[in-house]
Amino acid sequence: MEMFKAGHDIGCKQTGGRYRYNTVKPLNPEHVEQALRHYQRKIPNCRCFLKKRDGKLWVCEDPNPEIDFEKSLASFTAKCRANGVTFNSGMEAVINTAIVEMAREAGVEGEAHHMSINLATDLRRYMKRRPLPILGLHVRPTVHRMETPFDVRDNFWDYTRKLHQRLSVLLKSGEALQQSVVREMTLQQLPPVEHHAAGIVAHLDYGLINVGDLTAVIPGVGEQLQQTDLAMIGCTHSFGFPMLHQIYTFRGHSPYTLAYDPSYMAKETAVVITDRILRLMHDLGTSP
């Protein structure tokens, strides 16, 4: 936790959440939830659209929505199950596909690219279960590489099954825990503030965090107060990779966000890769 605090103090690492609540009176919970869905929108790339009204700019929904993200997500999740892989593996495969396709279109030559992924892993999978709901911070990075051919879309589910199998073996073997121990033993241990102030060169392609369904963990329902929304916030400066993909589920909704380091990636590139990822999920989830 000291490392996280130091990163926040230096300004190169930010993590957190946003929460909204409504009171029982005078607000109607159904109306508030409907308003939150409108605010959160079903926009394909999670961007805000602005419309001028009475001389002021207001946030509005996409006037020409092409993709319903929640429906695409449900279809893609069902396709993952049908092909014997987890949603997490499917999501990783989609991101890899989007990256190699963009690289190919930009003129990068070759038959394949070895993707290096930083996967957030809950180390409690290697511990005995305890009754306490809060055990502290046990998330550590697991790094793995996956060869991704430039024509991966043509055999996407075969590729995804291979990725899923390799990742499952890695996690079940305890290598995630071993990687954490090796880093502590071999890397130079600087004080937290110096560690972040020195900066970290990006040596991985991206990071991925899939927290899962938080509804059971954070029910947010009481007699006088109801939690209706939450959001993950991230900043990838000095994280060791140029972009961080985050997704979770809360009360039936699954917001997806992309955080990126502007010293490595332009805003326009971040928009393009987000659009492509969501389009891939839609196409792959609805294809026969």
ZAKETI-889541 format. One record per residue: residue number from 1; residue in one letter; x, y, z of N, C-alpha, C, O in turn. Coordinates in pm, whole numbers. Each point is the difference from the previous one (the first is absolute). Layout:
N
NODE  num  residu  nX  nY  nZ  caX  caY  caZ  cX  cY  cZ  oX  oY  oZ
NODE  NUM  A  X  Y  Z  X  Y  Z  X  Y  Z  X  Y  Z
...
***
This chain:
288
NODE  num  residu  nX  nY  nZ  caX  caY  caZ  cX  cY  cZ  oX  oY  oZ
NODE  1  M  82  -120  0  -82  120  0  86  126  0  -40  103  -54
NODE  2  E  159  -111  115  90  114  3  42  40  -142  13  118  -30
NODE  3  M  8  -220  -57  36  27  -138  -113  72  -73  25  92  -77
NODE  4  F  -149  -134  102  -114  66  -64  -11  145  46  -24  90  -81
NODE  5  K  41  -67  212  -9  135  54  108  89  -59  -26  115  -36
NODE  6  A  148  -169  24  109  78  -57  -29  37  -145  27  112  -43
NODE  7  G  -83  -207  -32  -37  28  -139  -102  111  -10  7  84  -89
NODE  8  H  -104  -84  180  -99  107  3  65  134  31  -32  101  -62
NODE  9  D  123  -100  160  65  124  40  84  59  -113  2  121  -19
NODE  10  I  66  -207  -55  83  47  -112  -88  45  -116  40  87  -78
NODE  11  G  -158  -144  66  -92  36  -107  9  -89  -121  -53  35  -106
NODE  12  C  119  -150  119  14  -89  -115  -90  -121  10  -6  -79  -95
NODE  13  K  -63  61  204  -86  -117  15  -126  41  75  7  56  110
NODE  14  Q  -120  -84  -168  -127  32  64  -96  -117  -16  -20  -49  -111
NODE  15  T  -36  7  219  -105  -101  -5  -109  42  97  27  67  100
NODE  16  G  -146  -105  -129  -106  40  91  -135  -38  -55  -9  -83  -90
NODE  17  G  -93  142  144  -136  -32  -45  -90  120  18  32  95  72
NODE  18  R  -144  -101  -139  -101  103  15  -129  -70  41  -34  -105  -55
NODE  19  Y  -36  163  149  -122  -62  51  -114  101  -3  19  119  26
NODE  20  R  -136  -167  -57  -119  85  5  -104  -65  90  -16  -122  0
NODE  21  Y  -52  205  75  -105  -51  87  -125  85  -17  6  115  -44
NODE  22  N  -118  -172  78  -123  79  6  -73  -35  129  4  -114  47
NODE  23  T  -70  212  8  -77  -23  122  -139  -49  -37  -46  18  -112
NODE  24  V  -20  -82  208  -133  -54  -25  -100  112  -32  -83  -13  -90
NODE  25  K  92  120  163  -88  113  -23  86  125  -20  101  18  68
NODE  26  P  -140  66  -160  -119  -4  -86  26  -70  -135  -85  4  -88
NODE  27  L  202  -68  73  33  -61  -128  -61  -138  -13  -7  -75  97
NODE  28  N  -38  43  -216  -51  -133  -30  115  -85  -54  59  37  -101
NODE  29  P  -24  -150  166  115  -81  -44  -5  -39  -148  103  1  -67
NODE  30  E  -223  -34  17  -9  -39  -141  33  118  -91  65  -18  -104
NODE  31  H  -109  137  143  29  117  -81  149  33  2  59  37  -101
NODE  32  V  0  -51  220  144  28  11  80  -99  -82  94  38  -69
NODE  33  E  -131  -166  77  72  -101  -76  -13  24  -150  95  -18  -75
NODE  34  Q  -215  61  32  -19  30  -141  86  119  -41  56  2  -110
NODE  35  A  -47  98  198  82  117  -30  148  -37  -8  73  53  -83
NODE  36  L  -30  -145  171  139  -43  -2  32  -77  -127  108  14  -57
NODE  37  R  -203  -96  13  23  -73  -125  11  98  -117  81  -20  -92
NODE  38  H  -162  125  96  8  102  -105  136  68  6  62  26  -103
NODE  39  Y  -17  5  226  128  68  17  116  -89  -43  93  44  -67
NODE  40  Q  -102  -170  106  108  -93  -33  -1  -37  -147  104  -32  -58
NODE  41  R  -222  36  -3  -22  -16  -143  33  -140  -50  73  -77  63
NODE  42  K  -129  48  -179  34  -122  -73  74  43  -126  -44  -27  -112
NODE  43  I  155  93  133  77  54  -111  110  -99  -36  66  -51  90
NODE  44  P  -45  21  -219  95  -103  -37  141  21  50  69  -97  30
NODE  45  N  -23  222  -18  138  21  43  10  73  132  106  53  34
NODE  46  C  -216  -48  42  1  57  136  39  148  3  47  48  103
NODE  47  R  -65  24  -214  31  142  -1  -127  79  30  -111  -51  -13
NODE  48  C  131  178  54  -113  90  20  -31  71  -132  90  36  -75
NODE  49  F  -218  -16  48  -43  80  -113  -65  126  55  -76  -5  97
NODE  50  L  106  117  -158  -48  128  49  -99  61  -98  17  -11  -121
NODE  51  K  -120  77  175  -99  69  -82  -25  136  63  -13  12  122
NODE  52  K  5  90  -208  -21  135  52  -149  24  21  -82  -28  -88
NODE  53  R  48  80  206  -138  32  32  -3  123  89  67  4  103
NODE  54  D  -144  96  -144  -8  127  74  137  62  21  29  58  105
NODE  55  G  55  -71  -208  132  62  6  102  -74  83  112  48  17
NODE  56  K  -148  -167  35  91  -79  81  15  -140  -59  -88  -48  -71
NODE  57  L  203  -17  101  25  -135  -48  -51  -101  104  29  12  119
NODE  58  W  -105  -111  -165  -55  -104  87  48  -136  -49  16  -22  -120
NODE  59  V  6  -69  216  36  -137  -36  -125  -71  -50  -106  7  62
NODE  60  C  118  -74  -175  -114  -72  -56  46  -135  -52  120  -29  0
NODE  61  E  -213  -52  -45  33  -130  -56  42  14  -145  -29  100  -65
NODE  62  D  97  -200  15  45  -2  -138  -121  12  -92  -91  -82  7
NODE  63  P  88  184  -94  -116  15  -88  -13  -111  -104  -110  -25  -51
NODE  64  N  220  -42  21  -2  -109  -99  71  -123  55  104  -39  -53
NODE  65  P  -159  -22  158  69  -117  58  2  -117  -96  -102  -35  -59
NODE  66  E  220  -25  45  13  -115  -88  2  -131  78  -44  -103  -50
NODE  67  I  96  108  173  17  -121  79  -61  19  138  29  99  68
NODE  68  D  -112  -190  -26  -50  -3  136  101  -81  81  4  -123  -14
NODE  69  F  77  189  97  112  -67  66  -48  -113  90  60  -108  2
NODE  70  E  -169  132  75  -45  -105  93  -44  -126  -74  30  -111  43
NODE  71  K  -102  129  -158  -43  -116  -78  119  -70  -64  7  -123  -3
NODE  72  S  88  203  -49  121  -59  -61  79  -78  103  53  -107  -29
NODE  73  L  -44  163  152  73  -66  107  -65  -133  36  70  -100  18
NODE  74  A  -203  98  -10  -71  -123  34  21  -105  -108  21  -117  31
NODE  75  S  -27  157  -158  19  -94  -111  142  -54  -2  23  -119  -23
NODE  76  F  74  208  48  139  -43  -1  29  -94  116  73  -99  -16
NODE  77  T  -129  129  134  18  -87  116  -57  -139  -26  60  -101  37
NODE  78  A  -177  96  -101  -61  -129  -34  87  -78  -98  13  -122  11
NODE  79  K  48  193  -108  87  -66  -95  126  -55  69  49  -107  -36
NODE  80  C  1  179  135  117  -48  76  -35  -131  70  77  -95  -4
NODE  81  R  -192  92  69  -42  -123  70  -14  -116  -99  43  -112  27
NODE  82  A  -104  141  -143  -22  -105  -99  131  -57  -53  5  -115  -42
NODE  83  N  101  196  45  130  -46  -49  92  -45  113  119  -24  -22
NODE  84  G  -173  12  142  76  -57  111  108  89  57  100  -49  52
NODE  85  V  -117  182  -62  98  92  54  -69  99  92  -122  17  -7
NODE  86  T  198  47  93  -56  101  88  -14  132  -75  63  21  -104
NODE  87  F  -146  67  158  -13  133  -60  133  72  5  34  74  -93
NODE  88  N  43  -94  200  129  67  14  94  -39  -115  67  86  -57
NODE  89  S  -63  -215  23  83  -45  -113  -51  58  -131  78  41  -86
NODE  90  G  -211  -38  71  -57  58  -121  32  147  -13  31  48  -109
NODE  91  M  -39  25  220  30  142  -2  146  24  -39  30  89  -79
NODE  92  E  58  -169  136  142  11  -31  25  -27  -149  80  69  -63
NODE  93  A  -148  -170  9  17  -34  -141  -50  112  -89  60  28  -104
NODE  94  V  -169  37  142  -54  111  -79  99  117  -1  24  61  -105
NODE  95  I  32  -29  221  97  110  7  121  -31  -87  47  87  -74
NODE  96  N  3  -211  83  115  -39  -82  -32  13  -148  82  48  -78
NODE  97  T  -201  -92  39  -41  8  -140  -6  145  -47  46  32  -109
NODE  98  A  -104  54  192  -10  142  -37  138  62  -20  20  77  -93
NODE  99  I  74  -111  181  134  59  -9  72  -45  -126  57  83  -71
NODE  100  V  -58  -213  43  75  -49  -116  -64  48  -131  70  26  -97
NODE  101  E  -201  -14  94  -66  50  -120  35  146  -25  23  40  -114
NODE  102  M  -19  39  220  39  140  -15  146  13  -42  34  86  -81
NODE  103  A  52  -173  135  142  2  -37  17  -36  -148  80  62  -71
NODE  104  R  -155  -162  26  9  -42  -140  -47  112  -92  62  25  -103
NODE  105  E  -171  41  139  -53  109  -82  93  121  -1  -1  79  -94
NODE  106  A  81  -66  200  96  111  6  127  -28  -78  87  86  -9
NODE  107  G  -75  -208  -48  115  -32  -83  104  -88  65  105  -24  -58
NODE  108  V  -133  -25  180  94  -90  67  -3  -134  -73  -107  -59  -20
NODE  109  E  224  10  -18  7  -126  -74  31  -117  92  51  18  111
NODE  110  G  -83  -137  -158  24  -121  78  -122  -88  2  -107  39  -48
NODE  111  E  123  -156  103  -111  -95  5  -69  -4  136  -116  -40  11
NODE  112  A  188  83  92  -57  -6  135  72  98  91  109  49  -31
NODE  113  H  -172  -22  144  61  86  102  -15  -68  135  -107  -53  31
NODE  114  H  211  53  48  -6  -60  133  -50  107  99  72  92  35
NODE  115  M  -197  -107  7  -60  95  93  47  -29  143  2  -115  44
NODE  116  S  35  221  26  38  -11  141  -107  67  84  -23  121  -13
NODE  117  I  -41  -198  100  -118  48  73  27  -3  150  55  -96  53
NODE  118  N  -96  204  13  4  9  145  -141  -26  51  -88  85  -11
NODE  119  L  68  -203  68  -134  -41  45  -9  13  152  77  -62  73
NODE  120  A  -171  142  -26  -20  14  144  -53  -131  57  -103  -50  -45
NODE  121  T  173  -6  143  -34  -131  55  -24  10  150  78  63  72
NODE  122  D  -185  -124  -27  -32  -5  143  77  -117  61  -31  -116  -27
NODE  123  L  130  145  108  82  -105  58  -73  -81  108  53  -99  50
NODE  124  R  -175  140  -15  -75  -78  98  -41  -137  -55  -43  -87  75
NODE  125  R  58  69  -207  -28  -131  -58  98  -104  53  -28  -120  -7
NODE  126  Y  142  164  59  100  -92  53  -6  -10  153  86  -63  61
NODE  127  M  -187  125  1  -9  0  145  -124  -78  45  -94  -20  -77
NODE  128  K  97  -22  201  -119  -62  59  -105  108  22  32  112  41
NODE  129  R  -157  -146  -68  -109  95  17  -20  32  147  6  -88  86
NODE  130  R  -29  215  -58  -26  45  137  -136  67  5  -48  51  -101
NODE  131  P  -14  -49  218  -135  58  10  -1  152  -13  -104  57  -31
NODE  132  L  219  10  54  3  145  -6  -23  48  -144  65  -50  -91
NODE  133  P  -157  145  69  -26  47  -136  112  85  -56  15  10  -122
NODE  134  I  65  54  209  109  88  -45  132  -56  51  19  -20  120
NODE  135  L  72  -6  -212  129  -59  37  118  90  -37  115  -41  18
NODE  136  G  -141  161  -68  109  87  -43  21  -7  -150  -83  -55  -73
NODE  137  L  193  111  27  29  4  -143  81  -124  -41  112  -20  48
NODE  138  H  -170  -62  -136  68  -121  -44  7  -8  -152  21  -108  -56
NODE  139  V  -40  220  -12  8  2  -146  144  22  -42  64  97  41
NODE  140  R  -13  -188  -123  136  12  -50  -1  -26  -151  -86  -72  -49
NODE  141  P  181  130  -24  2  -20  -144  55  -137  -40  99  -48  55
NODE  142  T  -166  -14  -151  51  -121  -63  30  34  -145  -88  45  -73
NODE  143  V  211  -66  32  41  34  -136  7  -127  -84  61  -98  40
NODE  144  H  -124  101  -155  12  -113  -91  3  50  -144  -45  111  -28
NODE  145  R  97  -192  -62  14  37  -140  -82  -95  -86  -14  -118  30
NODE  146  M  -40  173  -139  -83  -80  -89  28  39  -144  -18  115  -39
NODE  147  E  64  -213  -40  22  27  -142  -135  17  -69  -87  -86  7
NODE  148  T  72  200  -74  -127  33  -63  22  26  -149  63  100  -36
NODE  149  P  -113  -188  -52  18  20  -144  -82  118  -50  -104  33  58
NODE  150  F  150  30  -165  -70  115  -54  -137  -37  -56  -87  87  -11
NODE  151  D  66  -214  -26  -130  -43  -51  -80  -72  108  -78  -90  -32
NODE  152  V  96  128  158  -62  -70  112  -153  0  -9  -64  -94  48
NODE  153  R  6  197  -108  -146  6  -9  -58  -120  -75  -112  -43  28
NODE  154  D  189  -11  -125  -49  -112  -81  -18  -127  82  -82  -85  -34
NODE  155  N  160  71  141  -10  -119  87  -5  45  146  73  -50  86
NODE  156  F  -163  146  -60  0  66  129  -23  -96  116  73  5  99
NODE  157  W  -172  -93  -109  -33  -84  115  104  -109  24  21  -41  114
NODE  158  D  43  -7  -220  112  -93  19  114  68  74  60  -57  91
NODE  159  Y  -33  181  -131  104  80  67  -37  23  147  85  -11  88
NODE  160  T  -212  44  -63  -44  30  135  9  -122  91  39  10  116
NODE  161  R  -76  -128  -171  12  -123  80  145  -29  36  29  -43  112
NODE  162  K  62  68  -204  142  -20  28  47  97  108  72  -39  91
NODE  163  L  -112  164  -103  36  101  101  -56  -41  136  70  7  101
NODE  164  H  -196  -48  -99  -65  -38  126  71  -118  66  20  -1  122
NODE  165  Q  19  -97  -201  68  -118  54  134  38  61  33  -44  110
NODE  166  R  43  127  -181  132  40  50  -13  84  127  78  -16  94
NODE  167  L  -176  106  -93  -18  85  117  -48  -80  120  42  25  113
NODE  168  S  -130  -122  -136  -49  -84  109  113  -79  64  7  -10  123
NODE  169  V  80  -46  -206  115  -75  52  90  90  81  50  -39  106
NODE  170  L  -29  161  -156  88  95  70  -56  33  138  75  0  98
NODE  171  L  -203  27  -90  -60  39  128  -10  -117  97  25  15  119
NODE  172  K  -60  -133  -170  -13  -117  87  136  -46  52  9  -60  108
NODE  173  S  97  87  -183  133  -44  42  57  85  111  101  -36  62
NODE  174  G  -164  149  -35  53  89  102  108  92  -50  69  64  79
NODE  175  E  -51  -56  -211  106  84  -55  -24  148  29  95  78  10
NODE  176  A  -222  -39  4  -30  139  34  64  38  132  57  109  15
NODE  177  L  -66  -200  82  63  23  130  152  -4  -12  70  79  62
NODE  178  Q  -20  -171  -143  145  -9  -20  56  125  -64  107  47  38
NODE  179  Q  -179  8  -135  46  123  -65  13  113  102  96  77  -4
NODE  180  S  -194  -68  94  3  106  101  122  -15  91  65  98  34
NODE  181  V  -35  -222  4  115  -25  87  131  32  -72  89  61  57
NODE  182  V  -79  -103  -183  123  25  -77  24  149  -18  113  46  11
NODE  183  R  -219  31  -38  16  145  -14  54  62  127  88  87  -5
NODE  184  E  -140  -132  120  45  54  127  147  -34  27  72  77  64
NODE  185  M  -29  -193  -113  136  -46  29  104  56  -97  117  16  36
NODE  186  T  -158  14  -160  99  35  -102  2  147  -39  105  51  -38
NODE  187  L  -218  18  46  -4  139  -43  51  92  109  -15  -28  119
NODE  188  Q  74  138  -161  50  97  96  -115  60  78  -97  48  -58
NODE  189  Q  107  -52  189  -107  47  86  25  144  42  76  25  94
NODE  190  L  -139  69  -163  11  140  35  -111  39  98  -104  -65  3
NODE  191  P  126  169  77  -111  50  82  -118  37  -91  22  43  -113
NODE  192  P  -145  -59  159  -116  20  -86  -2  130  -78  -29  0  -119
NODE  193  V  61  113  186  -4  129  -70  105  5  -110  -29  46  -110
NODE  194  E  150  -94  139  106  -2  -102  -36  -94  -115  31  28  -116
NODE  195  H  -95  -138  148  -40  -97  -102  -89  64  -105  22  -19  -120
NODE  196  H  -122  95  164  -92  61  -94  58  126  -63  -27  29  -116
NODE  197  A  106  47  193  57  123  -54  99  -30  -112  15  80  -93
NODE  198  A  52  -194  100  98  -36  -103  -67  -34  -132  63  7  -106
NODE  199  G  -190  -45  110  -72  -37  -122  27  -145  -39  106  -54  31
NODE  200  I  -202  -7  -96  12  -138  -42  -19  -6  -151  -101  47  -52
NODE  201  V  196  -105  -16  -9  -12  -145  -100  -110  -35  5  -109  56
NODE  202  A  -94  138  -148  -100  -99  -41  68  -115  -72  66  21  -102
NODE  203  H  -80  -142  153  60  -118  -62  -102  -109  -29  35  -109  -44
NODE  204  L  -163  139  70  -109  -93  -30  -99  69  -93  -1  123  -9
NODE  205  D  -81  -202  -59  -95  59  -95  -119  65  71  -44  108  -41
NODE  206  Y  -9  -172  145  -114  59  70  -25  -75  130  57  -107  25
NODE  207  G  -143  166  57  -46  -64  122  -149  -26  -9  -72  71  -70
NODE  208  L  26  -174  141  -142  -36  -1  -46  -29  142  62  -78  72
NODE  209  I  -172  141  -33  -62  -24  130  -147  -35  -22  -76  81  -53
NODE  210  N  38  -201  92  -140  -42  -4  -39  -36  143  33  -109  49
NODE  211  V  -102  199  16  -34  -19  141  -112  -101  18  -14  -59  108
NODE  212  G  -67  38  -211  -113  -92  12  -126  71  46  -11  122  -11
NODE  213  D  -83  -199  63  -128  56  43  10  46  145  22  -81  91
NODE  214  L  -39  211  -69  13  58  134  -133  10  73  -6  45  114
NODE  215  T  -102  -88  -179  -132  18  59  -12  -71  134  -53  56  96
NODE  216  A  103  -181  -89  -11  -75  125  95  53  106  -28  -9  120
NODE  217  V  140  67  -164  100  51  95  -43  134  56  18  28  118
NODE  218  I  -76  57  -205  -46  132  41  -149  9  -33  -36  62  -100
NODE  219  P  -51  -121  182  -143  1  -33  -58  140  -8  -84  28  -86
NODE  220  G  128  61  178  -42  140  -8  -148  24  16  -52  96  -56
NODE  221  V  -17  -181  130  -144  18  19  -31  3  149  39  -91  74
NODE  222  G  -108  193  -31  -39  11  140  -138  59  10  -64  28  -102
NODE  223  E  15  -9  224  -134  53  18  -10  146  -41  -103  44  -49
NODE  224  Q  212  31  68  -4  143  -28  93  42  -113  -8  113  -48
NODE  225  L  96  -203  5  101  39  -99  22  -113  -98  -1  -117  38
NODE  226  Q  21  152  -163  23  -100  -103  113  46  -91  -4  109  -56
NODE  227  Q  106  -194  43  108  31  -92  -40  -45  -139  -38  -115  -21
NODE  228  T  45  206  -75  -50  -30  -133  109  -8  -106  -26  -45  -111
NODE  229  D  145  89  142  103  0  -103  136  11  65  14  52  110
NODE  230  L  87  -102  -179  138  24  39  84  -7  -127  -42  -57  -100
NODE  231  A  160  115  106  86  2  -119  145  -19  42  41  48  105
NODE  232  M  36  -118  -188  143  -16  22  74  114  -69  -34  39  -112
NODE  233  I  133  15  181  81  110  -55  145  -43  3  47  -53  101
NODE  234  G  24  74  -209  140  -43  -5  86  98  -76  -49  76  -84
NODE  235  C  176  -77  112  98  83  -70  123  -86  -23  49  -64  93
NODE  236  T  4  61  -217  106  -95  -32  138  65  -13  91  -63  -54
NODE  237  H  -74  184  102  132  60  -4  96  -82  88  -31  -30  115
NODE  238  S  144  -6  -170  103  -75  73  -51  -133  53  38  -43  109
NODE  239  F  -124  -23  -185  -53  -129  40  76  -114  -65  -14  -116  41
NODE  240  G  95  146  -143  73  -105  -69  -68  -48  -126  50  -89  -68
NODE  241  F  -165  149  35  -68  -30  -125  -78  124  -43  -41  80  85
NODE  242  P  19  -63  -215  -61  124  -49  -150  11  18  -54  110  -9
NODE  243  M  -15  -221  33  -146  9  16  -50  -107  95  59  -108  13
NODE  244  L  -170  139  54  -60  -90  98  -148  -17  -32  -75  98  -2
NODE  245  H  33  -222  -22  -140  -32  -27  -66  -48  129  52  -88  68
NODE  246  Q  -166  147  -35  -69  -33  125  -147  -30  -28  -65  71  -76
NODE  247  I  14  -176  139  -142  -33  -14  -47  -68  128  76  -70  67
NODE  248  Y  -201  91  -33  -62  -62  117  -150  0  -23  -49  61  -95
NODE  249  T  -24  -130  182  -145  -3  -8  -60  46  132  46  -41  107
NODE  250  F  -147  125  -115  -68  44  121  -148  21  -32  -35  84  -83
NODE  251  R  -50  -160  148  -145  8  -17  -41  -11  -146  -83  76  -49
NODE  252  G  143  -173  -19  -41  -30  -136  67  82  -108  -27  -21  -118
NODE  253  H  112  115  154  69  83  -98  150  -26  8  54  -25  108
NODE  254  S  12  31  -223  144  -32  -5  76  110  -73  30  -13  -118
NODE  255  P  1  122  188  77  108  -64  141  -45  -37  66  -70  77
NODE  256  Y  -22  109  -193  135  -30  -47  73  132  -21  -51  90  -67
NODE  257  T  172  -78  123  76  123  -14  141  -31  -48  55  -106  27
NODE  258  L  2  202  -97  138  -9  -46  75  121  52  -33  114  -34
NODE  259  A  134  -137  117  89  106  45  130  -14  -78  45  -111  -28
NODE  260  Y  16  224  -9  121  -7  -82  99  108  42  -37  103  55
NODE  261  D  163  -129  -83  108  92  30  23  88  -123  43  -51  -103
NODE  262  P  -71  182  110  12  87  -118  143  16  -51  21  50  -111
NODE  263  S  78  -91  191  138  7  -50  29  -113  -97  100  3  -72
NODE  264  Y  -187  -105  68  15  -112  -93  -113  -6  -103  20  -52  -110
NODE  265  M  -136  103  144  -116  -18  -86  -78  130  -12  -26  67  100
NODE  266  A  -10  -32  -225  -82  119  -23  -146  -31  31  -43  -115  -4
NODE  267  K  -33  220  34  -142  -16  28  -72  -65  -117  -87  -85  19
NODE  268  E  124  126  -141  -65  -54  -118  23  -151  -11  -91  -74  -40
NODE  269  T  211  28  74  29  -143  -4  -82  -75  105  -51  -109  -26
NODE  270  A  39  169  145  -79  -63  106  -147  -14  -42  -64  -101  29
NODE  271  V  12  202  -96  -139  -5  -47  -16  -110  -104  -97  -76  4
NODE  272  V  192  67  -98  -8  -100  -107  6  -141  56  -77  -86  -41
NODE  273  I  168  62  135  14  -136  53  -122  -37  85  -40  -116  1
NODE  274  T  -19  213  71  -122  -29  76  -114  -36  -93  -72  -97  23
NODE  275  D  56  176  -128  -106  -29  -98  18  -138  -63  -96  -74  -19
NODE  276  R  221  41  -13  25  -129  -66  -28  -116  95  -55  -101  -42
NODE  277  I  93  114  168  -26  -106  98  -150  -25  14  -44  -114  0
NODE  278  L  -34  221  11  -144  -16  16  -64  -54  -128  -95  -78  7
NODE  279  R  146  119  -122  -52  -54  -125  33  -148  -13  -84  -78  -47
NODE  280  L  204  38  88  37  -141  -4  -89  -83  92  -45  -108  -39
NODE  281  M  19  157  160  -87  -72  92  -139  -18  -60  -62  -105  13
NODE  282  H  14  210  -79  -132  -7  -63  0  -102  -115  -89  -85  -8
NODE  283  D  188  96  -81  5  -87  -117  18  -146  39  -68  -88  -52
NODE  284  L  162  62  144  30  -137  41  -113  -62  82  -23  -120  -4
NODE  285  G  -47  206  80  -109  -50  82  -127  -29  -77  -83  -79  43
NODE  286  T  67  143  -158  -123  -18  -78  20  -83  -125  -97  -34  -68
NODE  287  S  223  -1  37  25  -80  -119  -42  -145  24  4  -45  115
NODE  288  P  -43  -30  -220  -41  -140  17  114  -87  49  -18  -120  20
***
